């Protein structure tokens, strides 16, 4: 009986040993299965990441296509408007920043023409010279004045425009809506930026869309910088994105553009000085000759041949000045 108990104990111990050995030999297999399962999960994760990356690339590609189509449509609309639309006198006065009506401009033109005619009579000029002076005074000088005021206003606008964009960027980063940022610019900026943004706010208040007020702003201030600003805002409203980052990049581009224009102006200053000297030299020499011996140049004024010579000289001088102006005018 005791032997049977010993035998049973030995059998139990043998079974335990066999089970332990089986577990030892089977453990690597389970670990291998676990490794295979982990590898499968990792493969599924990589596949999911790959599919997610493809989805993001597709979304980015679609967004770029949408932006390109929007830009193409805007450029086509601007080209059609520029081809069809001819600036009226009211628009020229508005771009120059004058608060006068067309009637006031015509009255000022007549007064200027009469003044030039009086100067011609007082200086005892010939009738055709007086007629030319009257024509220039009535039609040339007022429109040249509008062009001068328009250019000066646009330069002032460009000087303050980059700072206004920076104000909008800081406002958007701080959590303010774009409309409130535009209000801040319309109140705190310098002229003429303040007036242009005030007109934008007024247009939005009366119910115009954002695209319409930006289009009117570009009509009043036809500058590439204003066009860039309009494109950034319109594209952001259509496709979304980080407006502060986009406007910040635009401000950087405008600063670099202005810096490049300053460098080009400095490099072309010598050529401009040469053009001014060459253009004014005939008048200076003629004035000094007239002061030293007035009778020497009288045939140019009193004879028909002299008048033709003056006319031809003026024509060739105008052509030369136009060519020199195009040679030294570099657009950035």
Sine and cosine of phi, psi and omega as CSV:
sin_phi,cos_phi,sin_psi,cos_psi,sin_omega,cos_omega
0.00,0.00,-0.62,0.79,0.04,-1.00
-0.93,0.36,-0.60,0.80,0.03,-1.00
-0.90,0.44,-0.62,0.79,0.02,-1.00
-0.90,0.43,-0.61,0.79,0.04,-1.00
-0.91,0.41,-0.65,0.76,0.03,-1.00
-0.90,0.43,-0.65,0.76,0.01,-1.00
-0.89,0.45,-0.67,0.74,0.02,-1.00
-0.90,0.44,-0.63,0.77,0.02,-1.00
-0.91,0.42,-0.65,0.76,0.04,-1.00
-0.90,0.43,-0.63,0.78,0.04,-1.00
-0.90,0.44,-0.64,0.76,0.02,-1.00
-0.90,0.43,-0.70,0.71,0.02,-1.00
-0.89,0.45,-0.63,0.77,0.04,-1.00
-0.89,0.45,-0.64,0.77,0.02,-1.00
-0.90,0.43,-0.65,0.76,0.04,-1.00
-0.89,0.45,-0.68,0.74,0.02,-1.00
-0.90,0.45,-0.67,0.74,0.02,-1.00
-0.89,0.45,-0.65,0.76,0.03,-1.00
-0.90,0.43,-0.62,0.78,0.03,-1.00
-0.91,0.42,-0.69,0.72,0.04,-1.00
-0.89,0.45,-0.64,0.77,0.05,-1.00
-0.89,0.45,-0.62,0.79,0.03,-1.00
-0.91,0.42,-0.64,0.77,0.01,-1.00
-0.89,0.46,-0.68,0.73,-0.03,-1.00
-0.97,0.26,-0.44,0.90,0.00,-1.00
-1.00,0.08,-0.35,0.94,-0.02,-1.00
-0.86,0.51,-0.72,0.69,0.04,-1.00
-0.86,0.50,-0.55,0.83,0.02,-1.00
-0.91,0.42,-0.68,0.73,0.04,-1.00
-0.90,0.44,-0.64,0.76,0.03,-1.00
-0.90,0.44,-0.62,0.79,0.03,-1.00
-0.89,0.45,-0.64,0.77,0.04,-1.00
-0.91,0.42,-0.63,0.78,0.04,-1.00
-0.90,0.43,-0.63,0.77,0.03,-1.00
-0.90,0.43,-0.66,0.75,0.04,-1.00
-0.90,0.44,-0.64,0.77,0.04,-1.00
-0.91,0.42,-0.67,0.74,0.04,-1.00
-0.89,0.45,-0.65,0.76,0.03,-1.00
-0.90,0.44,-0.63,0.78,0.03,-1.00
-0.90,0.43,-0.65,0.76,0.04,-1.00
-0.91,0.42,-0.65,0.76,0.03,-1.00
-0.90,0.44,-0.64,0.77,0.04,-1.00
-0.89,0.45,-0.66,0.75,0.05,-1.00
-0.90,0.44,-0.61,0.79,0.02,-1.00
-0.90,0.43,-0.68,0.73,0.02,-1.00
-0.91,0.42,-0.62,0.78,0.04,-1.00
-0.89,0.45,-0.66,0.75,0.03,-1.00
-0.91,0.42,-0.65,0.76,0.03,-1.00
-0.91,0.42,-0.63,0.77,0.01,-1.00
-0.90,0.44,-0.67,0.74,0.02,-1.00
-0.91,0.41,-0.62,0.79,0.04,-1.00
-0.90,0.43,-0.67,0.74,0.04,-1.00
-0.88,0.47,-0.64,0.77,0.05,-1.00
-0.90,0.44,-0.63,0.78,0.03,-1.00
-0.90,0.45,-0.66,0.75,0.03,-1.00
-0.91,0.41,-0.65,0.76,0.04,-1.00
-0.89,0.45,-0.65,0.76,0.03,-1.00
-0.90,0.45,-0.67,0.74,0.02,-1.00
-0.90,0.44,-0.66,0.75,0.03,-1.00
-0.90,0.43,-0.65,0.76,0.01,-1.00
-0.91,0.41,-0.67,0.74,0.03,-1.00
-0.90,0.43,-0.63,0.78,0.00,-1.00
-0.91,0.41,-0.65,0.76,0.04,-1.00
-0.90,0.43,-0.66,0.75,0.04,-1.00
-0.88,0.47,-0.66,0.75,0.01,-1.00
-0.90,0.43,-0.65,0.76,0.01,-1.00
-0.91,0.41,-0.68,0.73,0.01,-1.00
-0.89,0.45,-0.66,0.75,0.04,-1.00
-0.90,0.43,-0.64,0.77,0.03,-1.00
-0.91,0.42,-0.68,0.74,0.03,-1.00
-0.90,0.45,-0.66,0.75,0.00,-1.00
-0.90,0.44,-0.66,0.75,0.03,-1.00
-0.90,0.43,-0.66,0.75,0.01,-1.00
-0.91,0.41,-0.67,0.74,0.02,-1.00
-0.90,0.43,-0.67,0.75,0.03,-1.00
-0.89,0.45,-0.66,0.75,0.01,-1.00
-0.91,0.42,-0.64,0.77,0.01,-1.00
-0.93,0.37,-0.63,0.78,0.03,-1.00
-0.91,0.42,-0.68,0.73,0.03,-1.00
-0.90,0.45,-0.65,0.76,0.01,-1.00
-0.92,0.39,-0.61,0.79,0.01,-1.00
-0.93,0.37,-0.57,0.82,0.01,-1.00
-0.96,0.27,-0.65,0.76,-0.07,-1.00
-0.99,0.14,-0.57,0.82,-0.15,-0.99
-1.00,0.00,0.78,-0.63,0.12,-0.99
-0.93,-0.37,0.76,-0.65,-0.09,-1.00
-0.89,0.45,0.78,-0.62,0.08,-1.00
-0.99,0.10,0.15,-0.99,0.01,-1.00
-0.91,0.42,-0.59,0.81,0.03,-1.00
-0.90,0.45,-0.65,0.76,0.03,-1.00
-0.92,0.39,-0.61,0.79,0.05,-1.00
-0.90,0.44,-0.66,0.75,0.04,-1.00
-0.90,0.43,-0.63,0.78,0.01,-1.00
-0.92,0.40,-0.65,0.76,0.03,-1.00
-0.92,0.39,-0.50,0.87,0.05,-1.00
-0.98,0.22,-0.19,0.98,0.03,-1.00
0.98,0.17,0.41,0.91,-0.02,-1.00
-0.99,-0.12,0.64,-0.77,0.03,-1.00
-0.98,-0.20,0.85,0.53,0.01,-1.00
-0.79,-0.61,0.31,-0.95,0.03,-1.00
-1.00,-0.06,0.14,-0.99,0.04,-1.00
-0.90,0.43,-0.57,0.82,0.02,-1.00
-0.89,0.45,-0.67,0.75,0.03,-1.00
-0.89,0.45,-0.61,0.79,0.02,-1.00
-0.91,0.41,-0.68,0.73,0.02,-1.00
-0.90,0.44,-0.63,0.77,0.04,-1.00
-0.89,0.45,-0.67,0.74,0.04,-1.00
-0.90,0.43,-0.59,0.81,0.04,-1.00
-0.90,0.43,-0.67,0.75,0.02,-1.00
-0.90,0.43,-0.68,0.73,0.01,-1.00
-0.88,0.47,-0.66,0.75,0.02,-1.00
-0.90,0.43,-0.66,0.75,0.03,-1.00
-0.90,0.43,-0.67,0.75,0.04,-1.00
-0.90,0.44,-0.63,0.78,0.03,-1.00
-0.89,0.45,-0.68,0.73,0.04,-1.00
-0.91,0.42,-0.61,0.80,0.05,-1.00
-0.90,0.43,-0.66,0.76,0.04,-1.00
-0.89,0.45,-0.62,0.78,0.05,-1.00
-0.89,0.46,-0.64,0.77,0.03,-1.00
-0.91,0.42,-0.66,0.75,0.04,-1.00
-0.91,0.41,-0.67,0.74,-0.02,-1.00
-0.90,0.43,-0.62,0.79,0.01,-1.00
-1.00,0.10,0.11,0.99,0.08,-1.00
0.85,0.52,0.75,0.66,0.05,-1.00
-1.00,0.07,0.28,-0.96,0.04,-1.00
-0.94,0.34,0.29,-0.96,-0.10,-1.00
-0.91,0.42,-0.63,0.78,-0.01,-1.00
-0.93,0.36,-0.51,0.86,0.07,-1.00
-0.93,0.36,-0.65,0.76,0.03,-1.00
-0.91,0.42,-0.64,0.77,0.03,-1.00
-0.89,0.45,-0.64,0.77,0.03,-1.00
-0.92,0.40,-0.66,0.76,0.03,-1.00
-0.90,0.45,-0.63,0.78,0.03,-1.00
-0.91,0.42,-0.67,0.74,0.02,-1.00
-0.89,0.46,-0.71,0.71,0.00,-1.00
-0.91,0.42,-0.66,0.75,-0.02,-1.00
-0.93,0.37,-0.55,0.83,-0.05,-1.00
-1.00,0.08,-0.58,0.81,-0.09,-1.00
-0.92,-0.39,-0.50,0.87,-0.08,-1.00
-1.00,0.06,-0.81,0.58,-0.10,-1.00
-0.89,0.45,-0.69,0.72,0.01,-1.00
-0.88,0.48,-0.67,0.75,0.00,-1.00
-0.95,0.31,-0.54,0.84,0.12,-0.99
-0.91,0.42,-0.61,0.79,0.06,-1.00
-0.89,0.45,-0.65,0.76,0.07,-1.00
-0.88,0.48,-0.68,0.73,0.01,-1.00
-0.90,0.43,-0.64,0.77,0.01,-1.00
-0.91,0.42,-0.70,0.72,0.01,-1.00
-0.92,0.40,-0.60,0.80,0.04,-1.00
-0.90,0.44,-0.71,0.70,0.00,-1.00
-0.90,0.44,-0.67,0.74,0.01,-1.00
-0.91,0.42,-0.64,0.77,0.02,-1.00
-0.92,0.39,-0.63,0.78,0.03,-1.00
-0.91,0.41,-0.61,0.80,0.05,-1.00
-0.91,0.42,-0.67,0.74,0.06,-1.00
-0.89,0.45,-0.64,0.77,0.01,-1.00
-0.89,0.46,-0.71,0.71,0.00,-1.00
-0.90,0.43,-0.53,0.84,0.01,-1.00
-0.91,0.43,-0.59,0.81,-0.06,-1.00
-0.99,-0.16,-0.18,0.98,-0.13,-0.99
-0.93,0.37,-0.64,0.77,-0.01,-1.00
-0.90,0.44,-0.64,0.77,0.07,-1.00
-0.89,0.45,-0.59,0.80,0.05,-1.00
-0.91,0.42,-0.63,0.78,0.05,-1.00
-0.90,0.44,-0.63,0.78,0.05,-1.00
-0.89,0.46,-0.61,0.79,0.05,-1.00
-0.89,0.46,-0.67,0.75,0.02,-1.00
-0.91,0.42,-0.65,0.76,0.00,-1.00
-0.89,0.46,-0.72,0.69,0.00,-1.00
-0.91,0.41,-0.60,0.80,0.03,-1.00
-0.91,0.41,-0.67,0.75,0.02,-1.00
-0.92,0.40,-0.65,0.76,0.03,-1.00
-0.90,0.43,-0.53,0.85,0.02,-1.00
-0.99,0.16,-0.08,1.00,0.07,-1.00
0.97,-0.26,0.05,1.00,0.01,-1.00
-0.98,0.19,0.55,-0.84,0.11,-0.99
-0.95,0.32,0.31,-0.95,-0.06,-1.00
-0.88,0.47,-0.61,0.80,-0.02,-1.00
-0.87,0.49,-0.67,0.74,0.02,-1.00
-0.93,0.38,-0.60,0.80,0.05,-1.00
-0.90,0.44,-0.65,0.76,0.05,-1.00
-0.90,0.43,-0.59,0.81,0.06,-1.00
-0.89,0.45,-0.65,0.76,0.02,-1.00
-0.88,0.47,-0.68,0.73,0.02,-1.00
-0.90,0.44,-0.64,0.77,-0.02,-1.00
-0.94,0.35,-0.26,0.96,-0.01,-1.00
-0.97,-0.25,-0.56,0.83,-0.18,-0.98
-0.95,-0.32,-0.17,0.99,-0.04,-1.00
-0.99,0.13,0.18,-0.98,0.05,-1.00
-1.00,0.06,0.33,-0.94,0.07,-1.00
-0.96,0.29,0.53,-0.85,0.02,1.00
-1.00,-0.02,0.10,0.99,0.01,-1.00
-0.88,0.47,-0.65,0.76,-0.02,-1.00
-0.88,0.48,-0.67,0.74,-0.01,-1.00
-0.92,0.39,-0.65,0.76,-0.02,-1.00
-0.92,0.39,-0.68,0.73,0.01,-1.00
-0.95,0.31,-0.49,0.87,0.09,-1.00
-0.91,0.42,-0.62,0.79,0.08,-1.00
-0.92,0.40,-0.57,0.82,0.09,-1.00
-0.88,0.47,-0.74,0.68,0.01,-1.00
-0.89,0.46,-0.63,0.78,0.02,-1.00
-0.91,0.43,-0.64,0.77,0.05,-1.00
-0.90,0.43,-0.65,0.76,0.06,-1.00
-0.92,0.40,-0.55,0.84,-0.02,-1.00
-0.94,0.35,-0.55,0.84,-0.03,-1.00
-1.00,0.04,0.02,1.00,0.13,-0.99
0.95,-0.32,0.12,0.99,0.04,-1.00
-0.97,0.26,0.46,-0.89,0.04,-1.00
-0.98,0.21,0.23,-0.97,-0.01,-1.00
-0.90,0.44,-0.62,0.78,0.02,-1.00
-0.91,0.42,-0.60,0.80,-0.02,-1.00
-0.93,0.36,-0.68,0.74,-0.01,-1.00
-0.93,0.36,-0.56,0.83,0.06,-1.00
-0.94,0.35,-0.60,0.80,0.05,-1.00
-0.91,0.42,-0.65,0.76,0.05,-1.00
-0.92,0.38,-0.58,0.82,0.06,-1.00
-0.90,0.44,-0.65,0.76,0.04,-1.00
-0.93,0.38,-0.55,0.83,0.07,-1.00
-0.91,0.42,-0.62,0.79,0.02,-1.00
-0.97,0.23,-0.50,0.86,-0.04,-1.00
-0.73,-0.68,0.98,0.19,-0.10,-0.99
-0.97,0.24,0.98,0.19,-0.02,-1.00
-0.84,-0.55,0.52,-0.85,0.06,-1.00
-0.87,0.49,-0.56,0.83,-0.01,-1.00
-0.90,0.44,-0.64,0.77,0.05,-1.00
-0.92,0.39,-0.59,0.81,0.05,-1.00
-0.90,0.43,-0.67,0.74,0.05,-1.00
-0.88,0.48,-0.69,0.72,0.00,-1.00
-0.88,0.48,-0.68,0.73,0.02,-1.00
-0.90,0.43,-0.67,0.75,-0.01,-1.00
-0.90,0.44,-0.68,0.73,-0.02,-1.00
-0.88,0.47,-0.72,0.69,-0.02,-1.00
-0.92,0.40,-0.68,0.73,-0.04,-1.00
-0.93,0.38,-0.69,0.73,0.01,-1.00
-0.90,0.43,-0.63,0.77,0.01,-1.00
-0.90,0.43,-0.62,0.79,0.00,-1.00
-0.95,0.32,-0.47,0.88,-0.02,-1.00
-1.00,0.08,-0.63,0.77,-0.11,-0.99
-0.93,-0.37,-0.21,0.98,-0.05,-1.00
0.99,0.14,-0.10,-1.00,-0.01,-1.00
0.84,-0.54,-0.02,-1.00,-0.03,-1.00
-0.99,0.10,0.98,-0.21,-0.03,-1.00
-0.93,0.38,-0.63,0.78,-0.02,-1.00
-0.88,0.47,-0.67,0.74,0.02,-1.00
-0.92,0.40,-0.67,0.75,-0.01,-1.00
-0.90,0.44,-0.72,0.70,0.01,-1.00
-0.93,0.36,-0.55,0.83,0.07,-1.00
-0.89,0.45,-0.68,0.74,0.07,-1.00
-0.90,0.44,-0.62,0.79,0.04,-1.00
-0.90,0.44,-0.68,0.73,0.03,-1.00
-0.88,0.47,-0.65,0.76,0.04,-1.00
-0.89,0.45,-0.68,0.73,0.02,-1.00
-0.89,0.45,-0.66,0.75,-0.01,-1.00
-0.92,0.40,-0.61,0.79,0.06,-1.00
-0.90,0.43,-0.71,0.71,0.03,-1.00
-0.90,0.44,-0.59,0.81,0.03,-1.00
-0.91,0.42,-0.69,0.73,0.03,-1.00
-0.91,0.41,-0.63,0.78,0.05,-1.00
-0.89,0.45,-0.66,0.75,0.03,-1.00
-0.91,0.42,-0.63,0.78,0.05,-1.00
-0.89,0.46,-0.63,0.78,0.07,-1.00
-0.90,0.44,-0.65,0.76,0.03,-1.00
-0.91,0.42,-0.68,0.74,0.02,-1.00
-0.90,0.43,-0.65,0.76,0.03,-1.00
-0.89,0.45,-0.65,0.76,0.02,-1.00
-0.92,0.39,-0.64,0.77,-0.01,-1.00
-0.94,0.34,-0.52,0.86,-0.01,-1.00
-1.00,-0.04,0.08,1.00,-0.04,-1.00
-0.91,0.41,-0.59,0.81,0.02,-1.00
-0.90,0.44,-0.68,0.73,0.03,-1.00
-0.91,0.41,-0.59,0.80,0.04,-1.00
-0.91,0.42,-0.67,0.75,0.03,-1.00
-0.89,0.45,-0.64,0.77,0.04,-1.00
-0.90,0.44,-0.65,0.76,0.01,-1.00
-0.91,0.42,-0.64,0.77,0.03,-1.00
-0.90,0.43,-0.67,0.74,0.00,-1.00
-0.91,0.42,-0.72,0.70,0.00,-1.00
-0.91,0.42,-0.60,0.80,0.00,-1.00
-0.95,0.32,-0.56,0.83,-0.02,-1.00
-1.00,0.00,-0.19,0.98,-0.06,-1.00
-0.88,0.48,-0.71,0.70,0.03,-1.00
-0.87,0.50,-0.64,0.77,0.00,-1.00
-0.93,0.36,-0.63,0.78,0.02,-1.00
-0.91,0.41,-0.71,0.71,0.01,-1.00
-0.91,0.42,-0.68,0.73,0.03,-1.00
-0.89,0.45,-0.64,0.77,0.04,-1.00
-0.91,0.42,-0.66,0.76,0.02,-1.00
-0.93,0.38,-0.62,0.78,0.04,-1.00
-0.91,0.41,-0.63,0.77,0.02,-1.00
-0.91,0.41,-0.59,0.81,0.03,-1.00
-0.95,0.32,-0.57,0.82,-0.02,-1.00
-0.98,0.18,-0.67,0.74,0.01,-1.00
-0.58,-0.81,1.00,-0.02,-0.07,-1.00
-0.87,0.49,-0.53,0.85,-0.06,-1.00
-0.95,0.30,-0.27,0.96,-0.05,-1.00
-0.92,0.38,-0.57,0.82,-0.05,-1.00
-0.98,-0.19,0.10,1.00,-0.01,-1.00
-0.89,0.46,-0.57,0.82,0.04,-1.00
-0.87,0.50,-0.46,0.89,0.03,-1.00
-0.92,0.39,-0.46,0.89,-0.05,-1.00
-0.99,-0.16,-0.47,0.88,-0.17,-0.99
-0.98,-0.20,-0.24,0.97,-0.03,-1.00
-0.92,-0.40,0.40,-0.92,0.00,-1.00
-0.93,0.37,-0.65,0.76,0.04,-1.00
-0.88,0.48,-0.64,0.77,0.03,-1.00
-0.90,0.43,-0.60,0.80,0.04,-1.00
-0.91,0.41,-0.63,0.77,0.06,-1.00
-0.90,0.43,-0.62,0.79,0.03,-1.00
-0.90,0.44,-0.67,0.74,0.05,-1.00
-0.89,0.45,-0.66,0.75,0.00,-1.00
-0.90,0.44,-0.71,0.70,0.03,-1.00
-0.90,0.43,-0.64,0.77,0.02,-1.00
-0.90,0.44,-0.67,0.74,0.04,-1.00
-0.89,0.45,-0.61,0.79,0.02,-1.00
-0.90,0.43,-0.73,0.69,-0.01,-1.00
-0.93,0.37,-0.57,0.82,0.07,-1.00
-0.90,0.44,-0.66,0.75,0.02,-1.00
-0.90,0.44,-0.67,0.74,0.03,-1.00
-0.89,0.45,-0.68,0.74,0.01,-1.00
-0.90,0.43,-0.66,0.75,0.02,-1.00
-0.91,0.42,-0.64,0.77,0.02,-1.00
-0.90,0.44,-0.66,0.75,0.01,-1.00
-0.92,0.40,-0.70,0.72,0.00,-1.00
-0.90,0.43,-0.60,0.80,0.01,-1.00
-0.90,0.44,-0.67,0.74,0.02,-1.00
-0.93,0.36,-0.49,0.87,0.00,-1.00
-0.95,0.31,-0.57,0.82,-0.07,-1.00
-0.99,-0.14,-0.05,1.00,0.03,-1.00
-1.00,-0.02,0.94,-0.35,-0.03,-1.00
-0.91,-0.42,0.86,-0.50,0.00,-1.00
-1.00,0.00,0.73,-0.68,0.00,-1.00
-0.95,-0.31,0.00,0.00,0.00,0.00
